[in-house]
Every structure is written in structure tokens, then in C-alpha cells.
Amino acid sequence: MAESDVVWSSTTENPTLEQHSIHGGVHWAIEMITIRRANDRGHADHGWLNSYHTFSFASYRDPQHMGFRSLRVMNEDRVAPGQGFGTHAHDNMEIVSYVLEGQLEHKDSMGNGEILTPGEFQRISAGTGIQHSEFNPSSDDPVHFYQIWLIPTERDIEPSYEQKRFPDDQLRAALRLVASPDAAEDSIKIHTDTRVYLSKMEEGEHVVATLVEGRHAWLQVLRGSVSLDGRDLQVGDAAAVSDTIKVEVESLSDSEIMLFDLA
């Protein structure tokens, strides 16, 4: 087989070589899949806060992991009962939080005061500037959530807030659009060229995302374990995908994933 007769599938772990024929001719490309293992993330344990940083954040600095496309922060946080983040400021950032377990109380300078429960999303467009606090109101149970920052396509917009839950039956073995720049399909609106999908799968189920040429994907495993193009990913693992049009994810156990379609 000649080199021009194959598709190269390249990854940081276990590179593979695959043949690919289209319309009777030959197509070749380099598919890049870069795995980010949970145990390789930055970690900060402050007692009241146990946090894992996929990308550089706070005291964790790694020039090789400053973000991916518009994704700037991907933090997995656990906050102890009765503890939280005091009032602090943000500007010019899209901040999305998703609660896995427990409760997260939010108050901000726009007058919002809400408690997020498992399965709820919160979106803050910080724009020209906001102040807010995040607190675990429970006296017994920790709160476990992801906080995600995305770089906006436009600076200094008017700050805004949104909170939403998506029914479980819309997530089962399907990629449910949960955030997008045009609020399509009743998703929350984010001011960046990114579409965010959520899926819950039982063992053996799978989902497939089709990307427009030139776009990229980030897969984050929130629960359970999955297979991406033959590569096993465990809870907390992630993968950056470029130079492909199809992202296929198979569940190896009961699992939950978040998939980002990025410019």
C-alpha cells in the first residue's frame, strides 16, 4: 500500500493507520486526536475546595495546556458543605457551570440569586464586568460541578445571565444541544462560535457528531467511560479532535459526556 492510499490517524497514544476510499478514488488526511488524561490535570486541594484544572488556571501553569480553540478553562470542582467562593469579579468571558451532584448557590451584581441542582446549567456573559459569589448551601453534602470558560467573539457586551435544565429523555443516547451562539433548539445562548452538546448513555450505546470542515471538537467525560475511535477514556479524561468530520463515541459503561464543536 502506498502512503497516498491511506488515512493517517494520529494521537498522543497508540497511533493507527487506516485505509479510506471515497467515490472510487483515494482520500488521505491527518486526523489528530490528543488525549488529556484526568490524572495529568492540574490539581489544587484547599480543604474546602478540591479542584482539577484541564487547562492552566490560578497557580497551575503549563504552557502546553493554555486552552483549546475558544475553550480557556475546564475546571472540575468539589466544594465542601457550607463553603464557597466569595464575591469576585469577571469580565469579557462566557462562563458556563454544570452541576453533577449537590447544590450551588449563585448571587451576582445583576441581581440574580439562584440555587443550581444536579442537571442544571448556568451561563454568565461577563461582558463589561460583573461580580458574583458561588456557595454550597448544604450543611451536609458537597457540591460537584464543572465550570467552563469560553473566550467570547465580541468584547464589552452587556452582562447577562441564564439558567436551564434539559429533560433526561432528550439526553439519552443523543447529542442534545445545550449551548450555542444562536440559542438554537432552545439551548442557552453563548457569545462565542461554539456549540455544546450533552449526552447520557448506557453501556453499548453510541452517539455520532458530524463536524463542518475546518472545525474542531473537545470531548469531556463527565461520568463513566467511553471509547473514542478505539481509544478508551475514563471519567475526567478528555480529547481534542481536529481534521476530521465525524466524532463517534461509544459508551463502555453508564456514562455522561459533554462535546464542544469549536471554530
HELIX and SHEET records of a PDB file:
HELIX    1   1 GLU A    3  ASP A    5  5                                   3    
HELIX    2   2 ALA A   38  ASP A   40  5                                   3    
HELIX    3   3 ASP A  168  GLN A  170  5                                   3    
HELIX    4   4 ALA A  184  ASP A  186  5                                   3    
SHEET    1   A 9 THR A  16  GLN A  19  0                                        
SHEET    2   A 9 VAL A   6  THR A  11 -1                                        
SHEET    3   A 9 ILE A  30  ARG A  36  1                                        
SHEET    4   A 9 ALA A 238  SER A 242 -1                                        
SHEET    5   A 9 HIS A 216  ARG A 223 -1                                        
SHEET    6   A 9 SER A 255  LEU A 262 -1                                        
SHEET    7   A 9 THR A 194  MET A 201 -1                                        
SHEET    8   A 9 ARG A 176  SER A 180 -1                                        
SHEET    9   A 9 ILE A 188  LYS A 189  1                                        
SHEET    1   B 2 SER A  21  ILE A  22  0                                        
SHEET    2   B 2 GLY A  25  VAL A  26 -1                                        
SHEET    1   C 7 GLY A  42  ASP A  45  0                                        
SHEET    2   C 7 LEU A  49  HIS A  53 -1                                        
SHEET    3   C 7 LEU A  71  VAL A  79 -1                                        
SHEET    4   C 7 VAL A 143  LEU A 150 -1                                        
SHEET    5   C 7 GLU A  94  GLU A 101 -1                                        
SHEET    6   C 7 GLU A 120  SER A 125 -1                                        
SHEET    7   C 7 SER A 160  ARG A 165 -1                                        
SHEET    1   D 4 GLY A  84  HIS A  90  0                                        
SHEET    2   D 4 ILE A 130  PHE A 135 -1                                        
SHEET    3   D 4 LEU A 104  ASP A 108 -1                                        
SHEET    4   D 4 GLY A 113  LEU A 116 -1                                        
SHEET    1   E 4 HIS A 206  THR A 210  0                                        
SHEET    2   E 4 LYS A 246  SER A 251 -1                                        
SHEET    3   E 4 VAL A 226  LEU A 228 -1                                        
SHEET    4   E 4 ARG A 231  LEU A 233 -1                                        
END                                                                             
